[in-house]
Amino acid sequence: MPDRLSNTKIAAQQVELAVGRLDSLSTLPCVGAKLFSRLRQGQFSSSSIIDIIESDPALTAGTLSLVGRRGLIRPGGRFSLHQALDKLSMHEVRDIALSMKIMPVFETSDDVAGYSIQSRKGLMLHSLAVACCAKEIADIASPQIDSELAYCAGLLHDIGKFALQEAMPKSFIRIVEEAESAEQSSCVIEQEHLGCDHAIIGRHLAQRWRLANQIALAIWLHHSEVVAISDEMPETKIAAVIQLADSMSRELNIGSSGSFDTPGPPEPIAEFLGIQIDQLQEIRHSLPAALGRRSSVLGLDVPDNVTEYCQSAHAVAARFARQQAELSDENRRLQSASSHLDFAADFLLGVSRSAAAIDIAENFAARWQKFYQTGMLCLYLAPSNGLETLEAVVVENLAQCSIVTLNVPANTPAVPKAIANDFAILNAHDHIGWLFEQLQADFDRNRTKLLPLLSNGRAVGAIAFELNYPSDTELFAERFRTSASIAAIILDMALGRQNQQNYAEHFARLISKPAPAASPPDAGVSDRIKPAEDSLNALAEMAAGAAHELNNPLAVISGRAQLLAEAQSDQETKEILKQIYENAREASGIIEDLMSFAEPRQPRAARTDVKKMLDEAVQLTSRKTNIESLDVNIEVAGHVENVFIDSAQIVSAIANVISNAVESYGDKSGPIEITAGTDESGELVKLTIKDQGCGMDAETLKKVTQPFFSAKPAGRKRGMGLAYAARFIQINKGFLNIASKPDSGTTVTIYLPLE
């Protein structure tokens, strides 16, 4: 029978597939009626529905997703949904409203529909209460937190629950009922039945929908010990605000969160945020009034009027059936994309997946000059990590290229502020005179233009080029913007890959530091794996930094590649864009592996039968290697019965060790001997896993438990098996030894605690 770990993984995969089909959330019929009535009243504008959008989680998520794709909220700037909406066209805002899905209400023979409507109302009231409360908390926290950002994070903190209710309504009902019966948090019940919880589901949706990073963190961590991890990740402070707001809203019994455990005391988080208890009391007192205004906007205070919704929807459909203006923007975009298809395909076909960013820049610069028939040009990459030097490509006439290194003057931005986050075409000599002073090429001052290479609203570089017909600048502006965006996405991906490689190399150096533990009896041919605590802390810090710095750019690259692919009709170009998307996803997977290694789930230790544990490890190995019958012999000493460990983690660790033993035989098969006894002290259980395979030399043995290390040839999977094994054993208060010689097999000894 499949073990519990396997069942949990299968359940989690099924949930991920079900939720992964959602491209947006549904709203209630009463909200739809309110929305459509506004749409049909006179001249439509964004301001006429802003109060509905910012009060409804589904509409807010849809709006922020579009804003994220368009890069309209600058990283590090003041968050404002109002300002972001102002930057969207009237047609885009109207499309958000018209494309909003409404929860089904016509399945009168099924109680699920009626229950879901009432449950969604309760969940929306709870989310509104948390949002209003979070806004007030953020205003008085020390130091103050962006209150608009806190409001949106509070409104969206339970989007994982909204998604579960929508994708799996019957399962959601059972989870809520079981949580209520057991008086437990819904997270606990979700983990038991689904293999994941709404916080993890919400984080995945937030990343896929490109919500702001701090909102995604609040969604993910609002049930975690955010006070404890805030020193390592200061940006998680907003999660503490949401956690406190959630606790206060549940304490006041506003709406229905689906969790029925007792909310935690607010004092520790309040103290962490620098808030006095009497200030919390004032928030509790004012919350009902603020919530009442918001719920009234959505019509949550009146029964659902399906007839009103249908009439409003019909009126809006009849009105917009007579209008075709919304197609003009899309047609113009498609025409521009079509005119650049050959240029984009030519460039993408010339990009190697392993090419360095400066090599890609050289490729693009030469093609730009040829395609647009420009004069001399200089494409340069923005410096990173506070460096004052940058790399640049200079293309003279007849595509003669050279790569140079330039110095950026102190207190001078490499990319002018006017185009650091927004696209525009500037007169180059008015802004980057320092660059031309260092170049030997003689650019024509009157004809040289400058434009940015923007990816996710951030300039990764810029192009200065001689435009032969300066009066045509406006005519070519949109074409320049499209081509520069394609190059920026590819360059951003290459720079992200280089950063990820630097992180991986840094990780390898950290964990390769020798442990200070005493040598085992067979010293000289073995490596005792007991990572130093300082190294692991540094590893966790690096992993958090890697995820923060790389996940968002990689998500942008992946998403933009998908969008470009959808707009293409050429199959070869589609395939290239697919490769870009898949490689970005692969890089994100590497970051996830690093995070999992650095900060694994804390063990849930329990008394575990040794023989049963080893049998489960062999079964798991059989499934991983697709070998039905393994040649494994297990001998457990009579006096050895139990160990005190997290069974799931140690079974996985042992299975990884056995898998390596199986692979050591290559295409052949050979015996694997497993014995269990106690060590000399009698305080540890000693497991020995021995094979007669190819073995390892001393250099390989030193690196065998490092993340991503493998002695296999190129094209292998990530080398994380023994790294995870060593990590799981270490956090379960054990350690392992590895002894091996080439052509003499390998012996892995694992020590686990009895108590």
N, C-alpha and C positions, 0 to 999 in steps of 0.2 A: 504494500500500500504506500502511496506517496506520503512523505513525512510532512509535518506541519509547516516547515520552512518552504517546501515546494508548493504546498497549497496556498500559502500566503503570497508567494510570488505570482502564482497563476491568477489569484484574485486581484492583486494589484495591477497586473497587466490588463485584465478585463475591464477594470475601472478606468485605467488610462485610455483604453480604446474607446470606451463609451463617452467619457468626458472629452476626449480629444476630437470628437466629431462636432463639438460645439464651437461655433465661431462667434457667438454672442449669447447673452442671457435674455430670457423672456420677461415681460412685465405683466402686470395685472390688467384686466379689462377696464377697470375704473381709471387707471392711468392712461390707457389708450384713448378713452373717451375724452379726458381732459386735454390730451395732446392734440387730438384731431380737431377738437373744437377751436383751439388756438390757431391751428394751421389754416382754417377756412375763414378766419375773421380778417377781412380787409387785406392790407399790405403785409406780407409776412416778413419778419426779421428775426435774427438770432435772439435778440433781447426779449422777444415775446414768449419764448419757451425756456429761457435760461433757468427760471426757478423750478420748472419741472425736471429739467435735465439734472440739475445738481441735487435734487431730492430723491432721485430714483437710482438705485445701484446699477440696474441694467443700462440705463441711458448714460450714466456717468462712465461706466466701463467702456461702452461703445465710443463715447466721445474721446476719452483719454487714449483709447487704442488708435483712433485716427490721428489725434494730436501727436502721439508717439511715432507713428509711421511718417508723419510729415516733419518731425523734429521741431515742433513749434514751442516746446518748453525747454529752455536752455538749461543744461546741467549746471547746478550751483546757483542758479538764479532764484528769485522769489517766485513761488508757485502761485499761479492764478488761472483757474479754469475760465473765468470771464475773459481775460486777455487772450487766452488760446482760442476761445470761440470766436472772438473778434477777428482773428487772423484767418479763420476758415471762411470760405465763400458761402453765400446764402444757399446755394444749391447743395453744398456738402452738409450743412447743418440740417437742411430739409431732408436729405437722404437718410441721415441718422434717424430722424423721427419716423419717416415712412417705412424704413426697413426693420423697425423694431418688431420683434415677434411678441405675440400675445399668448399667454397661457391658455390652453384649451379649456372651454367651459361647456361644451355641448355634449359631452359623453355622459348623459344622464343615467345610463344603465350601470355606470362604474362609479363607485364611491370614491375612487382615487382622485378624480377631477375635483370634486367638491372639497375633499380634505386638503388637496394641494393648494387650492385657492386660499383657504383659511390659514393653512400653515405658512404660505408665502406672505400673507398679510402680517402674521406674527413675526416672521423673520425680518421683514422690511421695517416694521416698527422698531425692532431691536437694533437693526443696523442704523436707522435714523437716530435713535437715542445715543448709541455709541459715537456717531459722527458729531452730534451737537455737543455731547459731553467732552469729546476729545478736543474740539475747537476751544472750549473754555479752559480746559487743562493746559493746552499749549500756550495760551495767552499769559498764564501766570507761572508757568514753569521757569526754572532758573538754570541756565539761560533760556530765554524764550525760544520756542520752536515755531516754525512756520504754521500758523493756525489753519490756513486754507489747505495746506498739504495734510495736516492732521485730520481735518474734517473728511477729506476724500478717502484717506486711509481707513478711518473709522467706518465710513459708509460701505467700503469694499472689503472690510476685514473678513467677512464670512462668504465671499463669492464662491469658495469651495463648496459650502453647503447649498447655495443656490444652484450650482452646477450639478451636484449629486441629486438634488430634488428634481431637476429637469431631465437629466440623463437616465436616472434609475429611481423613478418615483416610488415604486413599491418597496424597494430596498431601503429608501430613505425613511419611509413611514415606519418600517420595522426597526430601524436603528433608533429613531426618536422614541418609539414605544419602549424599546428595551432600555434605553438610557433613563427614561422616566421611571420604569419599574425598578431598575437597579440603583437609582439615584446617583448616576455617574455622569461624567463628561462624555459628550458624544464622541470626542477623539478616541477614548478608550474603546468604545463599541465599534467605531469605524475601523480601528486597527485590527480588532479581533476578526471582523467579518470581511474587510476589504483589503487588508494588508497595507493600508495607508490611511491618512486622515484628511479632513477638509483643509487643514492648513497647508499641507504639502500639495494637494490638488490646487488650491488657490494660488500658491506660488507658481506652479507650472503654467496656469492660465495667465497670470500676471506677466510672466516672461514671454509667453507666446503672443499675448495681446499688446506687448510693449508698453506696459504701464511704467510709471516712474519707479526707479530702483528702490527708493525709500518706502513707497507704497507696497511694493512686492515684499520687502523685508518685514514690514508690519503685518502683512497677511500671513507670512510664513511663521513668524516668531512670536505672535501675540499670545500663544499658550506656553512659551518657553521661559526659562529663567533669564529674562533679558537683563536684569540688574547684574547678574553674575558675569555675563559675557560682554557688557557694555565697555569695559576697559579695553578689550581686544578689538571690539567693533563699535566705535562711538556712534556710527550712523544708525545703530539699532535703537537709539534712544526713543525714536518715535514709536517703536513697538511697545516700549514701556508705557507711553501715553495711551495707546490703544488698549493695552492690557488693563490699565487702571479704569479707563472709561467703560470697558466691557464688564468689569467687576461691579462698578457702581450701577450700571444699567440693569444688570441681573439682580443686584441687591434690591433695587426699586421695583423689580418684577414688571419691567416694561417690555411688551411684546413677548416673543418666544424665541429663544436662541437655540433650542434643541438640546441644550445641556442642562442636567439636573443635579450636578454636584454643588456643594456649597462654595460660593465665590470666596476667593482668598481675601484676607484682610487688606484694606487699601493702604495702611500706614507705611509698610516698607517701601512700596513704590512711590508713595507721596513724598517720603523723606528723600528718596533717591532723586526725585524731580525738583526738590526744593519747594514743596507746597505744604502749607499749613493745613491742619485738620479743619479749622473753621472755614478756610477757603473752599474745601471740598463740600462742606455743609451748604455754603452759598450756591455752589453749582447744583447740588441736589435740589435745592429750593427752586431755582430758575429753570431747571431742565424741562418740566412738564409744559411750560408755556412755549419754549423754543420748539419742542417736539410737536406741540399742537399746530403751530404755524406750518411746519414742514408737512405733516401728515394731511392737513387740510388742502395743501396745494395738490397732492396726489389723489385726493378723494378717498383716503383710507378710512375716513370717519363716517362714510355712508355705505350702505349695502351696494354690492356690485350691480350695475345697471347694464346688462348685456345689450338690451335694446338700444340704449343711448350710444353704446360703443359701435354697434352695427350701423346706426344712422350716421354717426360722425365719419366712420370709415368710408361709407358709401359716398357721402358728400365730398370728402377729400379726393377720393378716386375719380369722381366725375369731373372735379375741377382740374386736376392735374393730367387727366387724359387729354385735355385740350392744349396742354403746354408741352413743348419739346425743347425749351431753352436749356434744360439741364444736360442735354446731349452735346452742347457745343464745346464745353471744356474737354470732355473725353475725346471728341473727334479731333480737336486740335492736338491733344497729347499723342494720339495714335498716328496722326500725320507726321508729327515731328519724329516719333520713334521709327516710323517706316523709313524716313529719309536718312536715318543714321544706322540702319540695320547692317548694311555692308561694312561700315566703319567699325561698328561694335563687334561684329563677327570676326573681322580681320584681326582686330586687337586681341579678342578673347582666345582665338585659335593660336595666337603666338605666345600665350602666357603658360609657363610651366608651373605645375602645382608646387614645386620646390624652389622656385625662383626667389631671390632676395628682392626686397621692395625697390631698391635703387635700380635693379635690372629691369623690373617691370616698368618703372618710371622712364627708363631709357627707351624701352619698346614703345610706350605710349607717345612719348614726345616726338619721336621720329615719324610715327604714323599721323599725329596731329598736324605736323608741318606739311606733310604730303597731302593729306585729305583736304585741309582748309587753305592750302597754297599760301601759307604765311611766310614771313621772313624768318630771321633768327629768333630763337626762343630759349628760355631757361625755365625748366621745371625743377622746383626744389621741394624737399620734404621738411615739414616742421620738426624742429628738434624736440626730443623727449627727455623726461627726467631732469629738467632744469639745465640741460647742456646749452652751451653758447656756440656750438658748431653744428652745421647741417650739411647734408649731401645734396648735390644738385647735378642736373644733366643740362648741358649746353648743346644745342643743335644749331649749327651754322647752315649755310646754304648747301644744297645737295645732300641733306641728311647726314652731315658729318658730325658725329656725336662725341662728346667727351664728358667724363664724370669728374667733378671737382668738389673740394671741401671748402666751405665758406664760414667765416666768423660773423656771428650776429652781435652788433654793438650792445653794450650793457644798457639795460632799461629800454630796449627797443623790441617790440614784438616782431617775430619773424614774419608772421602773417598780419597785415594791418588790421586793427580792430574793426574797421568798417566792413571787412569781409570775413572775419574770423568765424562768424556764425550764420551769416546771410550771404546769398549770392548777389554779386554785383560786378560790373566791369569798370575798373579804375584806370586812370592814366598812371602807368607804372612808375615813371620818373618822379612823380609827386609823393611816392610812398616808400620805395625801396631803392633810394639812391645809394645806400650802403652796399647793396648787392652789385650794382653796376660798377662801382668803384673797384671791386675785387675781381671782376671778370675782364679778360683780355678782349672779348668780343665787343665791337662798337655798335650798340643798339641805337636806332634812330629814335631820339627823344619824342618826336611828335607822333610817331606811329606805334609806339610800344604800349600795349594794354596789359592789365593784370587782372586775373580772376582766380577764385579759390577752388580747391579740390575739397568738397564738402561731403562728409559721411556722418549721418545722424546729427546734422546740425553743427558739426565740428570740423574745422579745416585741418586736414592731414598734410596739406602742402598748398602750393600755388603755381600758376603758370604765367610767366611774362613773355609776350610774343609780339612781334611786329605785324600789325594788321595792314595789309597792302591798301585797303580801302577803308580808312577810319570812319568815314561817313556811314558805313554799313554796320556799325556796331550794334545798333538796336535791332536791325534785321536778323543778325546772326546770334543774338543774345540767347534765345531759347535753345538753339542748336548747340551752342557752346556749353550751356548749362547741362544738357542731357549727356553730352560726351564726357564732360568733366566729372559728372556724378558716377558714371560707369567706372572711370579710372579710379576715383576716390574709394569706391567700394572695394575694388580689387586691391588697391594699395593698403587700405585699412585692414583687410584680411591678412595680407602678407606681414604687415607690422605686428598685428595681433599674434600671428604664428611665431614671429621672432621673439616677441615678449614671452609667449608661452614656453618656448624653448629655453629662454633665459631662466624662467621660473623653475622649469624641470631640472636644469643643471644646478641651480641653487639648492633645490630639494636634495638632489643626489649628494651634494657636498655636505649638507647638514646631517643626513642620516648615515653617511659613511664615516663620521667621527667614531673612533673606537670607544666602546663602552668600558667604564672603569671596573666592571665586575671581575671577580677572580676567575682564573682560567680553570676549565674542567679537567678531569684526569687525563684525557687524551689531547692535551694542549699541543699545538703545533700543526695538527691536521684538522682542527675543528674551529668553528666560529660560533661563540655563544651570543645569541641574539637577545639582547636586553637593552633597548634603546635608552639613551640618557634622557632624563626628564627635561633638561634645558633644550635639547635638540627637538623633542616632540613639541614643546611649547613654541619654539621658533617655527617649526613645521606648520603648526596650526595657524600661526600669524601669517605666514607666507601663503598658505592655502586660502585664507580669507581675502588677502590682498589680491591673489590671482583671480579669484572668482569676481571680486568687485571690479577689477580693472579690465578683465577679458570677457566676461559673460555678456555684458551689454553690447559691446562692439560686435562680438560674434553673432549675437541674436540679430543685430541690425543687418550684418552681412548676409546671414541666412535668409532673413525676410526679404531683403531687397533682391537677392538672386531669384527667389520664388516669384516676386512681382515682375521682374524683367522676363523671366521664362514664360509667364502667362501671356505677356504681350507679344511674344515672338511666334512667327509661323514657320520659321526655318528650323528643321529638326536638329541640324548639327549645332546651331546656336543654343537651342534648348538643352541639348546634352551637355554642353560646356557649362551652362548656368546651373544645371543639375549637379555637376561635379563640384562647383563652387559651394552650393548649398550643402552637399554631403560632407565636404571637407570642413566647413564651418561647424556642422553638427558634431563631427568627429573631434574637433578641437574642444568644443563644449563638453563632450564626454570625458576628455582627458582631465579637464578642470574638475568635473564631478568626482572622478576617481581620486584626484588629489585631496579634495575635501573629505571624501569618505575615509581615506587612509588617515588623514591628520586628525579628524574629529569624528570617530565612529560612535555609534550608539553606546551608551554606558551599559555594561553587562547587567543582566538580571540573573544573578547567581542563584543556583538551587542545587540540592543534592541530586546527582546524576549517576545512573548505573553505567559503569565503565564498558561492559560488554555491549550493552545496547548502544552506547555512544559510538563505539567502533564499528558496529554493524551498520548504523545509519550513515557513517562517513563512507563506508565502502559502497553502499547503495547510491549515495550522492555522486561518488566518483564514477560509478558505472553509467549514470545518466550523463554526466559531463563529458565523458570520453566516448560515449556511444558503444561501449563494450559490454555486452550482456553478462558475460561470465568472466570475472577477473580472477587471476591466479593469486589469491591472497590467503595466507594462513594466519589466524589469530589465536594467540595463546594468552590467557589471563590467569595470573597466579590466584590460587584459591582464597588467599586472605585479602585480595583486592576486590572491593565491591563498588565503592562510590567515590566521586570527586565533587568538589563544590565549585561549579562553574556555570557560565551561561551556555547551555547545551547547543543552541543554534550557532553561536559564534565559534565554539570549539569544533563542532562537527564540520563546519565550513573550512576551518583552518586545517584540520586533519585531512579532509578531502582534497584540499589543494596540495598538501604534501604527497598524498598517494598518487594524485594525477601526475605530479612531476616524476614520481618513481615509474609510473607506467610509460611516460614519454621517454624516459632514459633508455628504454629498450629499442627505440626507433620503430621500424616496421615490424620488429619481432615482438614476442611476448615472453615474459619471464616471471619468476616467482617474486612475491613481496611478502616479507615476514614481519608480522606485528606482534610484539610482546608487551605485556603490562605487568608491572611489579611496583615495588616501593624503592625509594632511594635509601642510602645508608642511614639517613637521619630518621627515617620512618615517618616524616611529616609531608612528603610529597609522593604522588604517584608518578612513576617513570614509564613513559611509553616509548618504545623503540620501533622505528619503521625502517626496514633495511631492504635494499634492492641490490641486484648484481648487474646494473646497467652500465652506461658509458662513463659515469663518474664525472668529476670536475677537477680542473687544475686549481692551484692556490689563488690565482688572480680572479677566476670566476667565483670561487667560494667567498671571497671578500665582498662581492657585489650582489650575491644571489638574492638577498632580501631587500634590495633597493627597489623603490617603485620604478616601473617601466624598464628595468633591466631584464634582458633575456639573452641567452647564448644562441637563440634560434636565428636563422637568416632573415634578411629584410622581407617585409610583408607579413611578419608574424603579428599575432594579437598582442595587446599591451601586456608587459611583464609585471603583473600585479599579484600573481598567485601566492608566492612565498612572502611577499611584502605584507599582504593581508593576513597570512597565517601568523607571521611573527607579531604583527600588531594586535590581533585578536588574543593571542596567547599572553602577550605582555599585559593587556588591560584586564585579563582574568587572573593576574597575580602569578603567572607562570613564566617560563622561558624555554628556549629550545637551543640545542646544539646541533651543528651539522658537521659531519666528518666525511670526507670524500677524497678519492684519488682517481686520476684518469684510468679507465678500463678496469677499475676495481670496485665499482659500485659506490653507493652513498648510504650512510646511516644517519637518520634524523632522530634525535632524542628529545622528547617533550616532557617537561616537568609541570605537573598541575597540582594545585592545593587540595588537601583532604578536607580542610575546613575554611 
